[in-house]
Amino acid sequence: MSEFEYSKWDGSQEFLPQSADKLFDQLSEYILQYGDNVLRNLEDVDDEDLPEVIELIQKEGLIERDEEGKWRVTPKGIRRIQDKSLHELFQTFNRDSLGRHETAQKGEGTVALEDTRPYVYGDSLANIDMHETLKNAYIRQGGGVPIRLSHEDYIVHETEYQTRCATVVLIDMSGSMGRYGKYYTTKKVAIALQAMVRAQYPQDSIQMIGFYTFASPMTERELLNSAPKPVSMYDSRVHLRFDLDKPQGRVPQHFTNIQAGLRLARTHLLRQSAANKQIIVITDGEPTAHIEGREVVLIYPPAEKTAAHTLNEVRRCAGAGIRVSSYALIEDFFYIGLVNFVQEMARVSNGVAAYCSVDDLGKFVFESFIGGRHTRRYTQ
C-alpha cells in the first residue's frame, strides 16, 4: 500500500514542509540504491541555483562539499543512515533470535547470567546477588534484624566473558548483484551491522571488502557510495588473463573473484589481535575469476579450476583459525551450482553455509556475526 495520497491543490490544504532529517532519509534511500551517482548529479548545480531542500540538508550538517567541491555525506549523515538501517532491520525479524543485541551492554567485557554460586576470593563485588546474599544471612542468624553479613553468606552471579572479535564482511560487487535488489539489501545489512558494532561492541573491529574481478577494502563512505560493477562484455564464453602489474587493455570488472576477497580478508585479520576472527561472505554467484601468480584469470561459465583456487584460499583461512560463513543469494532453482559451491566452502573450512532470499539475508548475517564473536568463560 502506498504511503502517499495525491489530490488537487485547492488552496485550503495546510502545507507542512518536511524536516531536513526526513528529506535526507529520502535522499539516502536513493544513495543506497544507486550509489554516489545520486550525489554526482548535484555537482553541476551552482550554489546560487541549489534547490532549497538540498540547502536545508546541508545546513543540518548531513551533506557537504569536499575539497574538490564534490558533494558527499558527512560523518553525521553516515551515522544517521547506519542507525536507521539497523532500526529498520530489527523490525523485520524476531529480536529474540539475536539474544542480547536489542540494547547496548555495559561493563568490562562480562555479562551477568541467571546462574549463581558462592563467592570466592577474587570475584568482583559488582556481581553479587544481593537478594540471595541477604537471604542466606537472615537464615543463618535465625531471623531478626539487623542482618549481619558473614563471608559465607555471599552469592555471586556467574558471568559470561565477551571476547573481542575482528570481522570482515565480503560483499559481492559483480554485475549480477544489481538485479532484484540484491546489492541494495546487502549494502543495507552491512551498514546496519556497522551501526550495531559501533553501539554495542566498540571493542570489536569490522571491515568491509568488496570483491569483483579484484577485491578492495571499503571505508564507511565508500560502502555507502558503492554499486555493482557494470557488465562490460556479454560473450557466452570467456577465458582471459591479465597481468596484475601491467594489464594490457581494459580489464572487465564485473566478474566474481571470491578468492581475491578471501585473501585480502585473511591478510587483514592476521594483523588483528582479537581472540575471535571471522569472515562473512555474501554472494550471488559461483566464482568466475581467480589469481594465478601475478595474473588474474577470468573464466565463464564457472570452471572447476577457479573453484579449486578459491577453495584453497578457504582452507588457508580455516588453517589461520578464521571462521568462514558463506551466504548465497538465490533467485530460482538455476542456482544449484552456487548452493553446491557454498556448501563445499563450509565443508573444507568446517564453517557455515546457507542460501537465502534477500528478505532473509539480514537475519542470517546478524546471527552469523553473533555466533562468530560469542564465547563463554565461567569464573573459576
C-alpha positions in Angstrom: 0.0 0.0 0.0 1.4 3.4 -0.9 2.4 5.8 1.8 1.3 8.8 -0.3 -2.1 10.3 -1.1 -2.5 12.6 -4.0 -5.2 15.3 -4.6 -5.6 18.5 -6.4 -4.4 21.6 -4.6 -7.3 24.0 -3.9 -5.6 26.4 -1.6 -7.3 25.2 1.6 -4.9 22.4 2.5 -2.2 23.1 5.0 1.3 23.0 3.7 3.7 21.1 6.0 7.3 21.4 5.0 9.4 18.3 5.5 12.2 18.4 8.0 15.8 18.2 6.9 16.1 14.7 8.5 13.2 13.3 6.6 14.5 14.8 3.4 17.9 13.3 4.0 16.3 9.9 4.7 14.7 10.0 1.3 18.0 11.1 -0.3 19.9 8.3 1.5 17.5 5.7 0.1 18.4 6.8 -3.4 22.1 6.6 -2.5 21.7 3.1 -1.0 20.1 2.0 -4.3 22.2 3.9 -6.9 25.5 4.8 -5.1 27.2 8.1 -5.4 25.7 8.7 -8.9 22.9 10.4 -6.9 25.3 13.0 -5.5 27.2 13.4 -8.7 24.0 14.7 -10.3 24.1 17.7 -7.9 27.7 18.7 -8.9 26.6 20.6 -12.0 24.2 22.8 -10.0 25.7 26.2 -8.9 25.2 27.1 -5.2 23.1 30.1 -6.3 20.7 27.7 -8.0 20.8 25.0 -5.4 17.4 23.6 -4.6 16.0 24.6 -1.2 15.7 21.1 0.0 19.5 20.5 -0.6 20.3 23.7 1.2 18.2 22.5 4.1 20.0 19.2 4.4 23.4 21.0 4.0 22.6 23.4 6.8 21.7 20.4 9.1 25.2 19.1 8.5 24.2 15.9 6.7 25.9 16.6 3.4 28.8 18.8 2.5 31.2 19.6 -0.3 34.7 18.1 -0.1 38.0 19.7 -1.0 37.3 19.3 -4.7 33.8 20.8 -4.5 32.0 17.4 -4.8 29.1 16.5 -2.7 29.5 13.9 0.0 27.6 12.6 3.0 29.1 13.9 6.3 30.1 11.6 9.2 26.9 12.8 10.9 24.9 11.7 7.9 26.6 8.3 7.7 25.7 7.6 11.3 22.1 8.5 10.7 21.9 6.1 7.7 23.6 3.4 9.8 21.3 3.8 12.7 18.2 4.0 10.5 19.2 0.8 8.6 19.7 -1.0 11.9 16.4 0.1 13.3 14.6 -1.0 10.1 16.3 -4.3 10.0 15.4 -5.2 13.6 11.8 -4.5 12.7 11.8 -7.2 10.1 12.7 -10.2 12.2 12.3 -11.6 15.7 14.6 -9.8 18.1 14.7 -12.7 20.5 16.7 -14.7 17.9 19.5 -12.2 18.3 19.9 -12.6 22.0 21.1 -9.5 24.0 21.6 -7.4 20.9 18.5 -5.3 21.4 20.3 -2.9 23.8 23.8 -1.9 24.4 25.7 -3.8 27.1 27.9 -2.1 29.7 30.7 -3.3 31.8 34.2 -4.6 31.3 33.7 -7.5 29.0 31.4 -9.6 31.2 27.6 -10.1 31.3 25.8 -11.4 34.4 23.9 -14.7 33.9 21.0 -16.2 35.9 23.2 -18.9 37.4 24.7 -18.1 40.8 27.3 -19.7 43.1 29.1 -18.9 46.4 31.6 -16.1 46.5 35.3 -16.9 46.3 38.2 -14.6 46.9 38.9 -12.5 43.8 35.3 -12.3 42.5 34.1 -8.9 41.5 31.7 -7.4 44.1 29.8 -5.9 41.2 28.4 -9.4 40.5 26.9 -10.0 44.0 23.4 -11.4 44.1 22.2 -9.2 47.0 18.8 -10.9 47.4 20.3 -14.3 47.8 23.1 -13.0 50.0 20.8 -11.3 52.4 18.5 -14.3 52.5 21.5 -16.5 53.4 22.5 -14.2 56.3 18.9 -14.0 57.6 18.5 -17.8 57.7 22.0 -18.3 59.2 21.3 -15.9 62.1 17.8 -17.3 62.7 15.8 -14.2 61.6 15.5 -10.8 63.1 17.2 -7.5 62.4 19.7 -6.1 61.9 21.0 -8.6 59.4 24.8 -9.1 59.8 26.6 -10.4 56.8 29.3 -13.0 57.0 31.8 -14.2 54.3 29.9 -17.5 53.8 26.6 -15.6 53.0 27.8 -14.0 49.8 26.4 -15.3 46.5 27.6 -14.0 43.1 26.2 -14.3 39.6 28.1 -16.4 37.0 29.5 -14.2 34.3 29.9 -14.6 30.6 33.2 -13.2 29.2 32.8 -11.3 25.9 35.9 -11.7 23.8 36.9 -9.2 21.2 36.2 -10.2 17.6 37.6 -9.0 14.3 35.1 -9.4 11.4 35.4 -8.9 7.7 32.3 -8.8 5.5 33.0 -9.8 1.9 30.4 -8.2 -0.4 29.9 -9.4 -4.0 30.0 -6.4 -6.3 29.8 -8.4 -9.6 27.4 -7.3 -12.3 24.6 -9.7 -11.4 24.2 -8.2 -7.9 22.4 -5.3 -9.4 19.3 -7.4 -10.0 16.3 -8.0 -7.7 17.5 -5.6 -5.1 20.4 -7.9 -4.0 23.1 -5.3 -3.7 20.8 -2.7 -2.1 19.8 -5.2 0.6 23.3 -6.5 1.1 24.6 -2.9 1.5 21.9 -2.0 3.9 22.6 -5.1 6.0 26.3 -4.3 6.1 25.6 -0.7 7.0 23.3 -1.8 9.8 26.0 -4.2 11.1 28.4 -1.3 11.3 25.9 0.6 13.5 25.5 -2.4 15.8 29.2 -2.9 16.3 29.7 0.8 17.0 26.9 0.9 19.6 27.2 -2.5 21.3 30.7 -3.9 20.6 33.1 -0.9 20.4 36.0 -3.2 21.3 35.4 -5.1 18.1 36.6 -4.3 14.6 34.7 -4.7 11.4 36.0 -4.2 7.8 34.0 -4.3 4.6 35.7 -5.7 1.5 34.1 -5.7 -2.0 35.1 -8.4 -4.4 34.5 -8.3 -8.2 37.3 -9.1 -10.8 39.6 -7.9 -8.0 38.9 -7.0 -4.3 39.3 -3.9 -2.3 38.6 -2.6 1.2 35.8 -0.1 1.7 35.5 2.7 4.2 32.1 3.6 5.6 31.6 6.3 3.0 32.9 4.1 0.2 30.4 1.3 1.1 27.6 3.8 1.2 28.5 5.2 -2.3 29.3 1.8 -3.8 27.3 0.0 -6.5 27.8 -3.3 -8.5 30.3 -3.2 -11.3 28.5 -2.7 -14.7 28.7 -5.6 -17.1 31.1 -4.7 -19.9 31.1 -7.8 -22.0 28.3 -10.3 -23.0 30.2 -13.2 -24.5 28.7 -16.6 -23.7 32.2 -18.0 -23.1 35.2 -16.1 -21.6 38.8 -17.2 -20.9 41.1 -14.2 -20.4 44.3 -13.5 -18.5 45.5 -10.1 -17.4 48.9 -9.2 -15.9 48.3 -7.6 -12.5 51.4 -5.5 -12.7 51.0 -4.3 -16.4 47.4 -5.1 -17.5 47.0 -4.8 -21.3 43.8 -3.2 -22.3 40.7 -2.5 -20.1 40.1 -5.3 -17.6 36.4 -6.2 -17.2 35.4 -5.5 -13.6 32.1 -7.4 -13.3 33.4 -11.0 -12.6 33.3 -12.8 -9.3 36.6 -13.2 -7.6 35.9 -14.7 -4.2 39.4 -15.9 -3.8 40.8 -12.4 -4.0 38.3 -11.3 -1.4 39.2 -14.1 1.0 42.9 -13.5 0.5 42.6 -9.8 1.3 40.3 -10.6 4.3 42.8 -13.2 5.7 45.7 -10.7 5.3 43.7 -8.1 7.2 42.6 -10.4 10.0 46.1 -11.8 10.6 47.1 -8.3 11.7 44.3 -8.1 14.2 44.9 -9.1 17.9 41.2 -10.1 18.6 40.6 -13.6 20.1 37.9 -14.4 17.6 38.2 -13.8 13.8 35.6 -14.3 11.2 34.7 -13.7 7.5 31.2 -13.4 6.3 30.8 -13.9 2.6 27.7 -12.7 0.7 27.5 -13.7 -2.9 25.0 -14.5 -5.7 27.2 -16.5 -8.0 29.9 -19.1 -8.3 33.5 -17.7 -8.7 34.3 -16.7 -12.2 37.8 -15.1 -11.5 40.9 -16.1 -9.6 44.5 -15.2 -9.1 47.4 -17.2 -10.5 50.8 -15.8 -9.6 50.7 -12.2 -10.8 47.8 -12.8 -13.2 44.0 -12.5 -12.8 42.2 -15.2 -14.8 38.6 -14.7 -15.9 36.6 -17.8 -16.9 32.9 -18.0 -17.7 30.9 -20.2 -17.4 32.3 -21.0 -13.9 35.1 -23.5 -14.1 36.4 -26.2 -11.7 39.8 -24.6 -11.9 38.6 -21.3 -10.4 36.6 -23.2 -7.8 39.8 -25.1 -6.8 41.8 -21.9 -6.3 39.0 -20.4 -4.3 38.6 -23.4 -2.0 42.4 -23.5 -1.4 42.1 -20.0 -0.1 39.2 -21.1 2.1 41.4 -23.7 3.6 44.1 -21.1 4.3 41.6 -19.0 6.2 40.5 -22.0 8.2 44.1 -23.0 8.9 44.6 -19.5 10.3 41.8 -20.0 12.8 39.3 -17.8 10.9 35.7 -18.8 10.9 34.1 -18.6 7.4 30.4 -18.1 6.9 29.0 -18.1 3.4 25.6 -16.9 2.2 24.3 -17.5 -1.3 21.5 -15.2 -2.5 19.2 -17.4 -4.5 16.7 -16.2 -7.1 15.5 -19.6 -8.5 16.4 -23.2 -9.0 19.0 -22.4 -11.6 21.4 -21.5 -8.8 22.0 -25.1 -7.7 25.7 -24.8 -8.7 26.1 -21.8 -6.3 24.4 -23.8 -3.5 26.8 -26.7 -4.0 29.8 -24.3 -4.0 29.0 -22.6 -0.7 28.3 -26.0 0.8 31.8 -27.1 -0.3 33.2 -23.9 1.2 31.6 -24.9 4.5 32.9 -28.4 4.2 36.6 -27.5 3.6 36.6 -24.8 6.4 34.3 -26.6 8.8 32.3 -23.4 8.7 28.8 -22.2 8.0 26.9 -22.1 4.7 23.3 -21.2 3.8 21.3 -20.0 0.9 18.6 -17.4 1.3 16.5 -14.7 -0.4 17.2 -11.0 0.0 14.3 -10.9 2.6 16.1 -13.3 4.9 19.7 -12.0 4.5 19.7 -9.7 7.4 18.7 -12.3 10.0 21.2 -14.8 8.6 24.1 -12.3 8.6 23.4 -10.9 12.1 23.0 -14.4 13.6 26.3 -15.4 11.9 28.1 -12.3 13.3 26.9 -13.0 16.8 27.7 -16.7 16.6 31.2 -15.9 15.4 32.1 -13.4 18.1 30.4 -15.2 21.1 32.4 -17.3 23.6 31.7 -18.1 27.2 34.2 -18.4 30.0 33.0 -19.1 33.5 34.7 -17.8 36.6 36.5 -20.5 38.4 
